[in-house]
Amino acid sequence: FFGFEGIVGRSAAMERVLERVRVVAPAPSTVLVIGESGTGKELIANAIHEHSPRAAGHYVALNCGAIPGEILEAELFGHERGAFTGAHQRRIGKIEAASGGSLFLDEISELSADLQVKLLRVLEERKITRVGANDEIPVDFRLIAATNRELEREVASGRFRQDLYFRLRVVPIHLPALRERPEDIPPLVNHFVERFNREL
């Protein structure tokens, strides 16, 4: 696809996805990318950033499911020196690092109830407080979230906050699985053969 480096395919389903990316990228809207593991959610998030007015700013990515809950808060919000055992110096969090650019939160459904509340507040007030600090810091970032779960079910079961869900789902983008677009298999095979030939 022209202008979408790294995104390979020729199916009508992927063309619809990329047309949605083209439309939403210039806007400041929060985007929720929904799709199974391996469908390319981070590629889509990166494309949104690269085609947005924030492209010159940082693109910061964090997988919420790969970091233990007690560490995730400090990763998101940063911390002051001495805030907890092992915090030997001040550290900027991912949200603050993404100010002026875009923040991609993958596996957003893995956030604890406590962190869901804190993220909701950040989205409403556009301010953060580092762990161990009192001062609020203004932040200006675009949030792109992703999930491989059906968040409506998570909300219905009480595992995910409905108000945060509505904040995230301003513009939803559904990524089809490869089995739903078999015509994309040949160009993907060619892409990986060429890539591995170059690398090896």
C-alpha positions as CSV (number, residue, x, y, z in Angstrom):
1,F,0.0,0.0,0.0
2,F,1.5,3.3,-1.1
3,G,2.4,5.5,1.9
4,F,1.9,2.7,4.4
5,E,5.4,1.1,4.7
6,G,5.4,-2.3,6.4
7,I,1.7,-2.9,5.8
8,V,1.4,-5.6,3.1
9,G,-1.8,-6.7,1.4
10,R,-4.2,-6.1,-1.5
11,S,-7.5,-7.2,-0.1
12,A,-10.6,-5.0,-0.1
13,A,-10.8,-5.5,3.7
14,M,-7.3,-4.0,4.3
15,E,-8.0,-1.2,1.9
16,R,-11.1,-0.3,4.0
17,V,-8.9,-0.3,7.1
18,L,-6.3,1.9,5.5
19,E,-8.9,4.3,4.2
20,R,-10.1,4.7,7.7
21,V,-6.5,5.3,8.8
22,R,-6.2,8.0,6.2
23,V,-9.4,9.7,7.4
24,V,-8.7,9.5,11.1
25,A,-4.9,10.2,11.1
26,P,-5.1,14.0,10.7
27,A,-7.7,14.4,13.5
28,P,-6.9,14.5,17.2
29,S,-9.3,11.7,18.0
30,T,-8.5,8.7,20.3
31,V,-8.4,5.5,18.3
32,L,-9.2,1.9,19.5
33,V,-7.6,-0.7,17.2
34,I,-9.4,-4.1,17.6
35,G,-8.1,-7.4,16.3
36,E,-6.7,-10.8,17.1
37,S,-3.1,-11.3,18.0
38,G,-0.8,-11.0,14.9
39,T,-3.2,-8.9,12.8
40,G,-0.9,-5.9,12.8
41,K,-2.4,-3.6,15.4
42,E,0.9,-1.8,16.1
43,L,1.6,-1.3,12.4
44,I,-1.8,0.5,12.1
45,A,-1.1,2.6,15.2
46,N,2.3,3.6,13.8
47,A,0.7,4.5,10.5
48,I,-1.8,6.7,12.2
49,H,1.0,8.5,14.0
50,E,3.1,8.8,10.9
51,H,0.3,10.4,8.9
52,S,-0.8,12.8,11.6
53,P,0.2,16.3,12.5
54,R,2.1,14.8,15.4
55,A,4.5,12.8,13.2
56,A,7.4,14.9,14.2
57,G,6.8,14.1,17.9
58,H,7.6,10.9,19.7
59,Y,5.7,7.6,19.0
60,V,5.8,5.8,22.4
61,A,4.5,2.2,22.6
62,L,3.7,0.1,25.7
63,N,2.3,-3.4,26.0
64,C,0.1,-3.3,29.1
65,G,0.0,-7.1,29.3
66,A,3.7,-7.6,29.4
67,I,4.4,-5.6,32.6
68,P,3.4,-6.6,36.1
69,G,0.7,-4.3,37.6
70,E,2.9,-2.9,40.3
71,I,5.5,-1.8,37.8
72,L,3.0,-0.6,35.1
73,E,1.9,2.5,37.0
74,A,5.5,3.7,37.2
75,E,6.0,2.9,33.5
76,L,3.0,4.9,32.5
77,F,3.3,7.9,34.9
78,G,7.0,7.9,35.8
79,H,8.3,8.2,39.3
80,E,10.4,10.3,41.6
81,R,13.6,9.2,43.2
82,G,12.9,7.2,46.3
83,A,9.2,6.6,45.4
84,F,9.7,2.9,46.0
85,T,12.5,0.3,46.5
86,G,14.9,0.5,43.6
87,A,13.8,4.0,42.5
88,H,17.3,5.5,42.6
89,Q,16.5,8.4,40.3
90,R,13.6,10.3,38.7
91,R,12.2,8.6,35.7
92,I,9.9,10.0,33.0
93,G,6.9,7.8,32.2
94,K,5.5,6.8,28.8
95,I,2.6,9.3,28.9
96,E,5.0,12.2,29.6
97,A,7.5,10.9,27.0
98,A,4.7,10.9,24.4
99,S,3.7,14.5,25.0
100,G,3.7,16.3,21.6
101,G,3.4,12.9,19.9
102,S,1.4,9.7,20.2
103,L,1.1,7.0,22.9
104,F,0.2,3.5,21.8
105,L,-1.1,1.2,24.6
106,D,-1.4,-2.4,23.5
107,E,-3.5,-4.9,25.4
108,I,-5.4,-2.1,27.1
109,S,-7.8,-4.6,28.5
110,E,-5.0,-5.8,30.9
111,L,-5.0,-2.6,32.9
112,S,-6.0,-3.1,36.5
113,A,-9.2,-1.3,37.9
114,D,-7.0,1.2,39.7
115,L,-5.0,2.1,36.6
116,Q,-8.2,2.3,34.5
117,V,-9.4,5.1,36.8
118,K,-6.0,6.9,36.6
119,L,-5.9,6.7,32.8
120,L,-9.5,7.9,32.6
121,R,-8.5,10.9,34.7
122,V,-5.5,11.7,32.5
123,L,-7.7,11.6,29.4
124,E,-10.2,14.0,31.0
125,E,-7.7,16.4,32.6
126,R,-4.6,16.0,30.4
127,K,-2.4,16.0,33.5
128,I,-0.3,13.4,35.2
129,T,1.3,13.0,38.6
130,R,4.5,10.9,38.8
131,V,4.6,8.1,41.4
132,G,5.9,9.6,44.7
133,A,5.2,13.2,43.6
134,N,2.5,15.8,44.3
135,D,2.8,18.1,41.4
136,E,0.6,17.7,38.3
137,I,2.3,17.9,35.0
138,P,0.4,18.9,31.8
139,V,0.6,16.4,29.0
140,D,-0.4,16.7,25.3
141,F,-0.6,13.3,23.6
142,R,-2.8,11.4,21.2
143,L,-3.8,8.0,22.6
144,I,-4.1,5.0,20.3
145,A,-5.2,1.9,22.2
146,A,-5.4,-1.7,21.0
147,T,-7.0,-4.9,22.3
148,N,-7.6,-8.5,21.1
149,R,-10.6,-8.8,23.4
150,E,-14.2,-7.7,23.0
151,L,-14.2,-4.8,25.4
152,E,-18.0,-4.8,25.4
153,R,-17.9,-8.2,27.1
154,E,-15.3,-6.9,29.5
155,V,-17.5,-4.0,30.4
156,A,-20.6,-6.2,30.8
157,S,-18.6,-8.5,33.1
158,G,-17.4,-5.6,35.2
159,R,-13.7,-6.1,34.3
160,F,-13.4,-2.9,32.3
161,R,-14.8,0.5,33.1
162,Q,-17.6,1.6,30.8
163,D,-16.6,5.3,31.0
164,L,-13.0,4.5,30.0
165,Y,-14.3,2.3,27.2
166,F,-16.3,5.1,25.7
167,R,-13.3,7.4,26.0
168,L,-11.2,4.9,24.1
169,R,-13.7,4.0,21.4
170,V,-14.0,7.4,19.8
171,V,-12.9,5.9,16.5
172,P,-12.8,2.1,16.4
173,I,-10.8,0.3,13.7
174,H,-11.4,-3.4,13.3
175,L,-8.5,-5.4,11.8
176,P,-9.6,-8.6,10.0
177,A,-7.7,-11.8,10.6
178,L,-5.7,-13.2,7.8
179,R,-8.1,-16.2,7.4
180,E,-10.7,-13.6,6.4
181,R,-8.5,-12.1,3.6
182,P,-6.7,-15.0,2.0
183,E,-5.8,-12.9,-1.0
184,D,-3.2,-11.2,1.2
185,I,-1.2,-14.4,1.8
186,P,0.8,-14.3,-1.5
187,P,2.0,-10.7,-1.1
188,L,2.8,-11.4,2.6
189,V,4.9,-14.5,1.6
190,N,6.8,-12.5,-1.0
191,H,7.4,-9.7,1.5
192,F,8.9,-12.0,4.1
193,V,11.0,-14.0,1.6
194,E,12.5,-10.7,0.3
195,R,13.0,-9.4,3.9
196,F,14.7,-12.6,5.1
197,N,16.8,-12.8,1.9
198,R,18.1,-9.3,2.6
199,E,18.8,-10.0,6.3
200,L,20.4,-13.5,5.8
